[in-house]
């Protein structure tokens, strides 16, 4: 089992893509939502930093969409 603090503080260090969170059978739906919300917040902060001319990851926009789609899928269940 992955330590909870690692899951919540840095989801991208544990999961390669948001669908990996959805596919994880050890997590409850509530935990998945919490992890994805944290990940979304992290990516949004990175996008703001990029707007302020800080170096960024060109994949952040696509990652944000994937996280949002995963959250929608969970919240519809």
Helices and strands as residue ranges (DSSP letters): H 4-9, G 11-13, H 18-23, H 29-51, H 60-76
